[in-house]
Structures are given as C-alpha cells and as structure tokens.
Amino acid sequence: MSENHRLFKLQDLRAKLSERGYKMTPQRKEILKIFVEHSEYHHMSAEDVYGILRESESEIGLATVYRALDLLSELGILVRVEFGDGCTRYELNTADPNVHHHHHLICVKCKKVIEFEEDLLDDLEETIAQESGFQILNHEVKFFGYCKDCQGGD
C-alpha cells in the first residue's frame, strides 16, 4: 500500500467536497469512510462498498452507492479504474496533481491487480509534449499478463 493511502484522512475528503460546493452527507461520509478505513482493498466496486455497508448494518442502498461513487469520481475524490473485466472499480485519489498516479499489473488468469508505483514514462511524456504542443495532465498504464502465482503449468 502506498504511503499516501495511509495518510489520507476523512477531513481532507470533506474539504475536497466543500471546495466544490457539495456537502458531506451522512451517506457520502459513510462511503468515503470505507475507502479510508479499508485502504488495503485499493480497488473496490460499488458492490464491494455495498457489501461492507451491509456488514455494518447500514441502510444505504446500492443505488445510493452508485450515485455517490459517480459524483465522487466526477469531483476527482475517487479515481474510476477499469481492468478490462467489465467491472468498474474505485480508489481514493491520493495523488499529488504534479505526480502521476500509480500503474497496474493485471493477471489475466486470477484477475489479481498489483500496483506498480514507479513511473518510467516521464521522459516520454516530456518528448510528446514538446513535439506536439499537447499539455499532458496525466496518463494511465495497465500491463496484462500472469502474476507469479499463475505462471507455469495449468
């Protein structure tokens, strides 16, 4: 888990909401609390969040979870991630806007997702920006293959 995930606090998220004109509703607070307190599960689907809510006997419905996740990702508080399996997942956007988000290694067999923190594309980004005049804000890289556990014979 990256150090940023551990340092992110609920009050930081409240500030991000209010600076964009939104209130911290009890439902949003409960959903964001899940991302802060369950940071070991970096990539959670709406169903994952809903399952955690149900375990805590929350009355928040799945439709509310979907709406909150959509809003929070539109506001940049959460990052929407797709791993090619048809399931949208979310994680806290803890990245400094001047530093790139981590990348993902995705096992095509067991579907495990491993985060890769090192960014090797800074030089390429700079070259592209200089040659095209395009202002790059960020990039996302996904590598698909086999994790250590799935390599070898079937």
C-alpha positions in Angstrom: 0.0 0.0 0.0 1.4 3.4 -0.9 2.2 5.9 1.9 -0.4 8.3 0.5 -3.3 5.8 1.2 -2.4 5.7 4.9 -2.1 9.4 5.3 -5.4 10.4 3.7 -8.0 11.5 6.3 -11.7 11.9 6.2 -11.4 15.7 6.9 -9.3 16.0 3.7 -12.2 14.5 1.8 -14.7 16.8 3.5 -12.6 19.8 2.4 -12.5 18.5 -1.2 -16.3 18.2 -1.3 -16.9 21.6 0.2 -14.5 23.4 -2.0 -16.6 22.2 -5.0 -19.9 23.2 -3.4 -21.0 19.9 -2.1 -21.9 18.8 1.4 -20.7 15.8 3.3 -23.9 14.0 3.6 -24.1 11.0 6.1 -24.2 8.6 3.1 -21.1 10.1 1.4 -19.3 10.2 4.7 -20.0 6.5 5.3 -18.9 5.6 1.8 -15.7 7.7 2.0 -15.0 6.2 5.4 -15.0 2.8 3.8 -12.2 3.9 1.4 -10.2 5.4 4.2 -10.6 2.5 6.6 -10.4 -0.3 4.1 -7.4 1.1 2.1 -5.9 -2.4 1.9 -8.6 -3.0 -0.7 -7.4 -0.4 -3.2 -9.9 -1.1 -6.0 -13.4 -1.5 -4.8 -16.5 -1.9 -6.9 -19.9 -0.5 -5.9 -20.9 -4.0 -4.9 -17.8 -4.3 -2.7 -18.7 -1.0 -1.0 -22.3 -2.1 -0.6 -21.2 -5.4 0.9 -19.1 -3.6 3.5 -22.1 -1.3 4.3 -24.4 -4.3 4.7 -21.9 -6.0 7.1 -22.1 -2.9 9.3 -25.9 -3.0 9.0 -26.1 0.3 7.2 -29.4 1.2 5.4 -27.6 2.8 2.4 -28.9 1.2 -0.8 -26.9 0.1 -3.8 -28.4 2.9 -6.0 -27.1 5.4 -3.5 -23.7 3.8 -3.5 -23.6 4.1 -7.3 -24.7 7.7 -7.3 -22.2 8.6 -4.6 -19.3 6.8 -6.4 -20.2 8.6 -9.7 -20.2 12.0 -8.0 -17.1 11.4 -6.0 -15.2 10.3 -9.1 -16.5 13.2 -11.2 -15.2 15.5 -8.4 -11.8 13.8 -8.5 -12.0 12.5 -4.9 -12.2 8.9 -6.2 -10.5 7.5 -9.3 -12.5 5.2 -11.5 -10.5 2.3 -12.7 -11.3 -0.3 -15.4 -9.3 -3.5 -15.6 -10.9 -5.0 -18.7 -13.2 -7.3 -16.9 -16.4 -5.2 -17.2 -16.3 -4.2 -13.6 -15.8 -0.6 -12.7 -13.7 -0.1 -9.5 -12.8 2.9 -7.5 -10.0 4.0 -5.3 -9.1 7.2 -3.4 -7.4 9.8 -5.5 -4.4 10.4 -3.2 -2.1 11.5 -6.0 -0.5 14.9 -5.9 -1.6 16.6 -9.2 2.0 17.1 -10.0 2.9 13.5 -9.5 1.5 10.6 -11.6 -0.9 8.0 -10.3 0.4 4.5 -9.9 0.1 1.9 -12.6 -1.5 -1.5 -12.5 -0.3 -5.1 -13.3 -3.3 -7.2 -14.0 -3.2 -11.0 -14.0 -5.3 -12.4 -16.9 -5.8 -15.7 -15.1 -6.6 -15.0 -11.4 -7.6 -11.3 -12.0 -5.2 -10.1 -9.2 -4.3 -6.4 -9.5 -0.9 -5.3 -8.4 0.0 -1.7 -8.1 3.3 -0.5 -9.6 4.4 2.8 -8.1 7.5 3.7 -10.3 6.7 6.0 -13.2 9.0 5.3 -16.1 7.2 7.5 -18.7 8.3 11.0 -17.6 10.8 11.3 -20.4 8.4 10.0 -23.0 5.7 12.4 -21.7 8.1 15.4 -22.0 9.1 14.4 -25.6 5.4 14.1 -26.6 4.6 17.4 -25.1 7.5 19.2 -26.7 6.9 17.7 -30.2 3.1 18.0 -30.3 2.5 21.0 -28.1 0.0 18.9 -26.2 -0.3 19.6 -22.5 -0.4 16.2 -20.8 -2.1 16.2 -17.4 -1.6 12.5 -16.6 -1.5 9.0 -18.0 -2.6 5.6 -17.1 -0.7 2.4 -17.8 -2.1 -1.2 -17.4 0.0 -4.3 -18.0 -1.8 -7.5 -18.6 0.0 -10.9 -18.0 0.5 -13.6 -15.4 1.3 -13.0 -11.8 4.0 -15.1 -10.0 1.4 -17.5 -8.7 -0.2 -18.1 -12.1 3.0 -18.5 -14.1 3.8 -22.1 -15.1 1.7 -25.1 -16.0 -2.0 -25.3 -15.7 
